[in-house]
Amino acid sequence: MKYRTKLFIQWFLGLIFKVKESFRGNIVFASKIVGGKRIMLGKKVYISENVRIISEKGGLIEIGDGSKIGAMSIIEDRGGFIKVGKKSFINSFSVLYGHGGLTIGDNVIMATGVTIIPANHKFEDLNIPIANQGENKKGVIIEDGVWIGAGVIILDGVTIGRGSVIGAGAVVTKNIPPMSIAMGVPARVTKNRQ
């Protein structure tokens, strides 16, 4: 019974959040919102259907003016933070975590199915299960005007420089300089846009 009560309270608080944001000019169709006091939306933010936005204790999620989150996406700070700039678009089926901190600049375009994980499991000690060894958390930074293609995976400790393009299906494990075009597994710079 306690679990059902918890779910009802989460649903009710999520409903209050949606109504409050609609009066501020935002459109929020998200199916699950947890931690509404730690979720801050700018003006004219659009959040599609079946999006999960979860902010855990100690965490923070900020979505800037005019930004959009596509259907079936998951936005979870996991006790860290996620900051999305102005007029950025996160397309459907994307997964953004904030363990070690995730900063997304202004005018960033993410195609469908992008996954960003700003943390990495430790696995050095062979006598301790990996799940019990903790995590490294360096964070991820995506600067202004970046275009990230469909199915891209961005891992912990990466900065993607301003105006860069990341090709579909790439796995980004190292920093990408500004105005670069990168693709592949692992992602490598193939061209400079300047």
SVG drawing of the C-alpha trace seen along z (x, -y; Angstrom):
<svg xmlns="http://www.w3.org/2000/svg" viewBox="-3 -33 46 44">
<polyline fill="none" stroke="black" stroke-width="0.4" points="0.0,0.0 2.9,-2.4 4.2,-2.0 0.8,-2.9 0.6,-5.9 4.1,-7.0 3.1,-6.7 -0.1,-8.6 1.8,-11.4 4.4,-11.5 1.6,-11.7 -0.3,-14.4 2.8,-16.6 3.6,-16.0 0.1,-17.2 0.6,-20.4 3.9,-21.0 2.3,-20.7 -0.5,-23.1 1.9,-25.6 4.1,-25.5 1.2,-25.9 0.4,-29.2 4.0,-30.3 3.6,-29.5 5.3,-26.1 3.8,-23.0 4.5,-19.9 3.1,-16.5 5.7,-14.4 4.3,-11.1 6.5,-11.2 7.9,-14.2 9.7,-13.6 11.4,-16.3 9.5,-19.2 11.0,-21.7 14.4,-20.9 13.3,-21.1 13.4,-24.7 12.0,-25.5 12.6,-28.7 9.9,-30.3 8.2,-28.6 9.7,-25.2 8.0,-22.2 8.2,-18.7 6.5,-16.0 4.5,-13.0 5.9,-10.1 9.0,-12.0 10.4,-11.0 12.0,-13.9 13.5,-12.8 15.5,-14.9 16.9,-13.1 17.8,-14.7 20.7,-17.0 20.2,-17.2 19.0,-19.9 17.6,-20.1 17.4,-23.4 15.9,-23.7 16.4,-27.1 14.0,-29.3 12.5,-27.9 14.1,-24.4 12.2,-21.2 12.4,-17.6 11.1,-15.0 8.7,-12.1 9.9,-9.0 13.1,-10.8 14.5,-10.2 16.1,-13.1 17.5,-12.1 20.0,-14.1 20.9,-11.1 21.9,-13.5 24.1,-15.6 22.9,-18.3 21.6,-18.8 21.6,-22.3 20.1,-22.7 20.6,-26.1 18.2,-28.2 16.6,-27.0 18.1,-23.6 16.3,-20.5 16.6,-17.0 14.9,-14.7 12.8,-11.6 14.1,-8.5 17.2,-10.3 18.6,-9.5 20.4,-12.2 21.9,-11.5 23.5,-14.0 25.6,-12.0 28.8,-14.0 27.1,-17.0 25.8,-17.6 25.9,-21.1 24.3,-21.6 24.7,-25.0 22.3,-27.2 21.0,-26.1 22.2,-22.5 20.4,-20.0 20.3,-16.3 18.8,-13.8 16.8,-10.8 18.3,-8.2 21.2,-10.2 22.6,-8.8 24.8,-11.0 26.3,-9.4 28.5,-11.7 29.8,-8.9 31.8,-5.7 31.9,-2.7 35.2,-1.9 36.4,1.7 40.1,1.8 39.6,4.2 39.1,7.7 37.9,8.8 35.0,6.4 31.9,6.5 32.0,3.6 28.6,2.5 30.2,1.9 33.3,0.0 31.6,-3.4 31.9,-5.7 34.2,-8.3 32.3,-11.5 34.0,-14.1 31.0,-15.5 30.1,-16.3 30.0,-19.7 28.4,-20.3 29.0,-23.9 26.7,-26.2 25.6,-25.3 26.5,-21.7 24.6,-19.1 24.6,-15.6 23.4,-12.9 21.1,-10.0 22.2,-7.2 25.3,-9.0 26.7,-8.0 28.7,-10.5 30.7,-9.2 32.1,-10.8 34.8,-13.5 34.0,-14.8 33.7,-18.4 32.3,-18.9 33.4,-22.3 31.2,-25.0 29.7,-24.5 30.8,-20.9 29.0,-18.1 28.9,-14.5 28.0,-11.9 25.2,-9.4 26.2,-6.4 29.4,-7.8 30.7,-7.0 32.4,-10.1 35.1,-9.2 37.5,-12.2 37.2,-15.9 36.1,-17.3 37.6,-20.7 35.3,-23.6 34.0,-23.6 34.9,-20.0 33.2,-17.2 33.7,-13.9 32.4,-10.4 33.1,-6.7 33.6,-4.4 35.4,-5.8 34.7,-9.2 37.5,-10.9 37.7,-14.3 37.5,-14.0 37.1,-17.6 37.2,-21.2 34.2,-23.4 36.3,-26.6"/>
</svg>
